[in-house]
Amino acid sequence: MTSGHLQRDREEGEFERGLEGASLESLDSLSCELDAKQERLQRLYGEFPEASEQGRFIKRQIREAAGQTGSVKTSDMVRRNQRDAKR
């Protein structure tokens, strides 16, 4: 594994740990921010040829944002289910 992959894995782990302690309000806010980021990246992606270095970089950023969005939405769903089960 390259040092870039190790750094990315470490960052993903930190992101996931941060989600564990986040409030529902924080998760909702982060979800909206990530959705907006993904939309901006998708618009930007359309401005570059797909096979270009810039296009590939933006595509990786879109995948990363989509993965983070999925993690946030999953954490939100789990937290809401736990809250509802306690009621």
C-alpha positions as CSV (number, residue, x, y, z in Angstrom):
1,M,0.0,0.0,0.0
2,T,1.3,3.5,-0.8
3,S,1.7,6.3,1.7
4,G,-1.2,8.1,-0.1
5,H,-3.5,5.1,0.6
6,L,-2.4,4.9,4.2
7,Q,-3.1,8.6,4.7
8,R,-6.5,8.3,3.0
9,D,-7.4,5.3,5.2
10,R,-6.3,7.2,8.3
11,E,-8.5,10.2,7.3
12,E,-11.4,8.0,6.6
13,G,-11.1,6.4,10.0
14,E,-11.0,9.8,11.7
15,F,-14.0,10.9,9.7
16,E,-15.9,7.7,10.8
17,R,-15.0,8.2,14.5
18,G,-16.2,11.8,14.3
19,L,-19.5,10.6,13.0
20,E,-20.0,8.3,16.0
21,G,-20.1,11.2,18.5
22,A,-22.0,13.7,16.3
23,S,-25.5,14.9,17.2
24,L,-28.4,14.4,14.8
25,E,-28.3,18.1,14.0
26,S,-24.6,17.9,13.1
27,L,-25.2,14.9,10.9
28,D,-28.0,16.7,9.1
29,S,-25.9,19.8,8.6
30,L,-22.9,17.7,7.3
31,S,-25.1,15.8,5.0
32,C,-26.4,19.0,3.4
33,E,-22.8,20.4,3.1
34,L,-21.6,17.2,1.4
35,D,-24.5,17.1,-1.0
36,A,-23.7,20.7,-2.0
37,K,-20.0,19.8,-2.4
38,Q,-20.9,16.8,-4.6
39,E,-23.1,19.0,-6.8
40,R,-20.3,21.6,-7.2
41,L,-17.8,18.9,-8.1
42,Q,-20.2,17.4,-10.6
43,R,-20.7,20.8,-12.3
44,L,-16.9,21.3,-12.3
45,Y,-16.3,17.8,-13.7
46,G,-18.4,18.7,-16.8
47,E,-16.0,21.5,-17.6
48,F,-13.0,19.1,-18.2
49,P,-12.5,16.3,-20.6
50,E,-13.2,13.0,-18.8
51,A,-9.8,11.5,-19.7
52,S,-7.9,14.6,-18.5
53,E,-5.9,14.6,-15.3
54,Q,-8.2,17.3,-13.9
55,G,-11.2,15.2,-14.8
56,R,-9.8,12.1,-13.1
57,F,-8.9,14.1,-10.0
58,I,-12.4,15.6,-9.8
59,K,-13.9,12.2,-10.3
60,R,-12.0,10.9,-7.3
61,Q,-13.2,13.8,-5.3
62,I,-16.8,13.1,-6.3
63,R,-16.4,9.4,-5.2
64,E,-14.9,10.5,-1.9
65,A,-17.7,13.0,-1.3
66,A,-20.3,10.3,-2.2
67,G,-18.7,7.9,0.2
68,Q,-18.7,10.4,3.0
69,T,-22.3,11.3,2.3
70,G,-23.3,7.6,2.5
71,S,-21.5,7.3,5.8
72,V,-23.2,10.4,7.2
73,K,-26.6,9.2,6.1
74,T,-26.0,5.7,7.5
75,S,-24.9,7.2,10.8
76,D,-28.0,9.4,10.9
77,M,-30.3,6.5,10.1
78,V,-28.7,4.3,12.9
79,R,-28.8,7.2,15.4
80,R,-32.5,7.9,14.6
81,N,-33.4,4.2,14.9
82,Q,-31.6,4.0,18.3
83,R,-33.4,7.1,19.5
84,D,-36.8,5.7,18.3
85,A,-36.2,2.4,20.0
86,K,-35.6,4.1,23.3
87,R,-38.9,5.8,23.2
